[in-house]
């Protein structure tokens, strides 16, 4: 039996989730934001409730010492504002470097819904072996819990232990290497009520 495309799955307690791997422009958040917005518009038309994008997708993973650049961070903020305008009907989880008010920089997942940032989830475990040097740029986020009152994005938290909602579904986030840690955060997320774990 085929389901009609216009069936609202939230009526049955489901949410349609999409994982998207867009073509990225390294060090170019504006271009990446435009591509992400295109995907969000298509997914909104398909009644998706959540769209998950890759780790550090606003900048690319391999920016190395460009992560220290203030101009890159300004571009990330502008890109997040662009993306927020496309989230009136869909929640987006995008990866970006995020500089906290205390100066620490996190490899983070930014949760955007209803045209605003609703939370920032920092990566807890930074790989620092082989070709990975994350500890050079990013602070670990395991014990971080900061309330933010941002002049452009409003109030939200920077914390790992956040539960978000999309339609009828509670979801939480762990980022890449977090999954392979001795105690993956997804375990605690599920015990706290998360029904869906997203991992950029």
VEXDREN-2710 file (C-alpha; in Angstrom, 1 decimal):
% VEXDREN-2710
k/r/px/py/pz
1/UNK/0.0/0.0/0.0
2/UNK/1.5/3.4/-1.0
3/UNK/1.2/6.3/1.3
4/UNK/0.3/9.7/-0.1
5/UNK/3.1/12.2/-0.1
6/UNK/1.0/14.7/1.7
7/UNK/0.3/12.5/4.8
8/UNK/1.4/14.2/8.0
9/UNK/3.4/11.6/9.8
10/UNK/3.4/13.6/13.0
11/UNK/-0.2/12.7/13.5
12/UNK/1.0/9.1/14.1
13/UNK/3.9/10.1/16.3
14/UNK/6.6/10.0/13.6
15/UNK/9.0/12.6/12.2
16/UNK/10.6/12.4/8.8
17/UNK/14.4/12.9/9.2
18/UNK/16.9/13.6/6.5
19/UNK/20.7/13.2/6.5
20/UNK/22.3/15.5/3.9
21/UNK/25.9/15.6/2.7
22/UNK/26.1/18.8/0.6
23/UNK/29.1/19.7/-1.6
24/UNK/31.2/22.0/0.6
25/UNK/33.3/25.0/-0.2
26/UNK/36.3/25.0/2.2
27/UNK/36.5/28.1/4.3
28/UNK/33.4/29.7/2.6
29/UNK/30.4/29.7/5.1
30/UNK/28.3/31.9/2.8
31/UNK/28.4/29.5/-0.1
32/UNK/27.8/26.5/2.2
33/UNK/24.8/28.3/3.8
34/UNK/23.3/28.9/0.4
35/UNK/23.6/25.2/-0.4
36/UNK/22.2/24.2/2.9
37/UNK/19.2/26.5/2.5
38/UNK/18.5/24.9/-0.9
39/UNK/18.4/21.5/0.7
40/UNK/16.2/22.8/3.6
41/UNK/13.6/24.2/1.2
42/UNK/13.4/21.0/-0.8
43/UNK/13.1/18.9/2.4
44/UNK/10.5/21.3/3.8
45/UNK/8.4/20.7/0.7
46/UNK/8.8/16.9/1.3
47/UNK/7.5/17.4/4.9
48/UNK/10.8/16.5/6.6
49/UNK/10.9/17.6/10.2
50/UNK/14.6/17.4/10.9
51/UNK/17.6/17.8/8.6
52/UNK/21.0/16.7/9.8
53/UNK/24.2/18.1/8.1
54/UNK/27.8/17.1/8.6
55/UNK/30.3/18.0/11.2
56/UNK/31.8/21.5/10.6
57/UNK/29.7/21.7/7.4
58/UNK/29.7/25.5/7.4
59/UNK/33.5/25.8/7.1
60/UNK/34.7/22.3/6.1
61/UNK/36.5/20.1/8.5
62/UNK/40.0/20.8/7.2
63/UNK/40.3/24.6/7.8
64/UNK/43.1/23.9/10.3
65/UNK/44.5/27.2/11.6
66/UNK/41.9/29.2/9.8
67/UNK/39.7/28.1/12.7
68/UNK/41.5/30.8/14.7
69/UNK/40.4/33.5/12.2
70/UNK/38.0/36.1/13.4
71/UNK/36.8/36.8/9.9
72/UNK/35.8/33.1/9.5
73/UNK/33.8/33.3/12.7
74/UNK/32.0/36.4/11.5
75/UNK/31.2/34.6/8.3
76/UNK/29.9/31.6/10.3
77/UNK/27.5/33.9/12.2
78/UNK/26.2/35.5/9.0
79/UNK/25.8/32.0/7.5
80/UNK/23.8/30.9/10.6
81/UNK/21.5/33.9/10.1
82/UNK/20.9/32.9/6.5
83/UNK/20.1/29.3/7.5
84/UNK/17.8/30.4/10.3
85/UNK/15.5/32.1/7.8
86/UNK/14.8/28.7/6.2
87/UNK/13.8/26.9/9.4
88/UNK/10.2/28.0/9.9
89/UNK/8.9/24.5/9.0
90/UNK/12.0/22.3/9.7
91/UNK/14.7/21.9/12.3
92/UNK/18.3/22.0/11.0
93/UNK/21.4/20.6/12.8
94/UNK/24.5/22.1/11.2
95/UNK/28.1/21.7/12.2
96/UNK/30.2/24.8/12.8
97/UNK/33.0/26.1/14.9
98/UNK/31.5/28.1/17.8
99/UNK/33.3/30.6/20.0
100/UNK/31.8/30.7/23.5
101/UNK/31.5/33.9/25.5
102/UNK/34.5/32.8/27.6
103/UNK/36.7/32.5/24.5
104/UNK/36.8/28.7/24.2
105/UNK/36.2/27.4/20.7
106/UNK/34.1/24.3/20.2
107/UNK/33.5/21.9/17.3
108/UNK/29.7/22.2/17.7
109/UNK/26.4/21.2/16.3
110/UNK/24.1/24.1/16.1
111/UNK/20.4/23.3/16.4
112/UNK/18.2/25.9/14.5
113/UNK/14.4/25.8/14.5
114/UNK/11.6/28.4/14.1
115/UNK/14.2/30.8/12.7
116/UNK/16.4/30.9/15.7
117/UNK/19.2/29.0/17.4
118/UNK/17.7/26.7/20.1
119/UNK/20.9/25.2/21.3
120/UNK/24.6/24.6/20.7
121/UNK/26.0/21.1/21.4
122/UNK/29.8/21.0/21.7
123/UNK/31.8/17.8/20.7
124/UNK/33.0/16.0/23.8
125/UNK/35.9/13.9/22.5
126/UNK/38.5/15.5/20.2
127/UNK/40.5/12.9/18.1
128/UNK/44.2/13.8/18.3
129/UNK/45.9/10.9/16.5
130/UNK/46.8/10.0/12.9
131/UNK/45.7/12.9/10.7
132/UNK/43.5/14.4/13.4
133/UNK/44.6/17.5/15.4
134/UNK/41.3/18.7/16.9
135/UNK/42.8/19.6/20.3
136/UNK/44.9/22.3/18.6
137/UNK/41.8/24.2/17.8
138/UNK/38.9/23.0/19.9
139/UNK/38.2/22.7/23.6
140/UNK/36.4/19.5/24.9
141/UNK/32.7/20.2/25.6
142/UNK/31.9/17.4/28.1
143/UNK/31.5/19.6/31.2
144/UNK/30.3/22.8/29.4
145/UNK/26.9/24.2/30.4
146/UNK/26.6/27.9/29.6
147/UNK/23.6/30.1/29.2
148/UNK/24.0/32.5/26.3
149/UNK/22.2/35.7/25.6
150/UNK/23.4/36.6/22.1
151/UNK/22.5/40.0/20.6
152/UNK/21.7/38.4/17.2
153/UNK/20.6/34.9/18.1
154/UNK/18.8/35.3/21.4
155/UNK/18.9/33.0/24.4
156/UNK/20.1/29.4/24.3
157/UNK/22.4/27.0/26.0
158/UNK/25.8/25.6/25.1
159/UNK/25.7/22.1/26.6
160/UNK/26.0/18.5/25.6
161/UNK/23.0/17.3/27.8
162/UNK/20.3/19.0/25.8
163/UNK/17.1/17.3/24.6
164/UNK/15.4/19.0/21.6
165/UNK/12.0/18.5/20.0
166/UNK/10.9/18.1/16.4
167/UNK/7.1/17.6/16.1
168/UNK/6.3/14.7/18.5
169/UNK/9.9/13.4/18.8
170/UNK/12.6/14.2/21.3
171/UNK/16.1/14.2/19.9
172/UNK/19.6/14.7/21.1
173/UNK/23.1/15.0/19.6
174/UNK/26.5/13.4/19.8
175/UNK/29.2/14.3/17.4
176/UNK/31.4/11.8/15.5
177/UNK/34.1/10.6/17.9
178/UNK/31.7/10.9/20.9
179/UNK/30.1/7.7/19.7
180/UNK/33.3/5.7/20.2
181/UNK/34.1/7.0/23.7
182/UNK/34.0/4.6/26.6
183/UNK/30.7/6.2/27.7
184/UNK/28.9/7.6/24.6
185/UNK/26.7/10.5/25.4
186/UNK/23.8/8.9/23.5
187/UNK/23.4/6.5/26.4
188/UNK/22.6/9.3/28.8
189/UNK/20.5/11.1/26.1
190/UNK/18.3/8.0/25.8
191/UNK/17.9/7.6/29.5
192/UNK/16.9/11.3/29.7
193/UNK/14.1/10.8/27.1
194/UNK/15.7/11.1/23.7
195/UNK/14.0/9.0/21.1
196/UNK/16.4/9.8/18.3
197/UNK/20.1/10.4/18.5
198/UNK/21.6/12.5/15.7
199/UNK/25.3/12.2/14.9
200/UNK/26.8/14.6/12.4
END
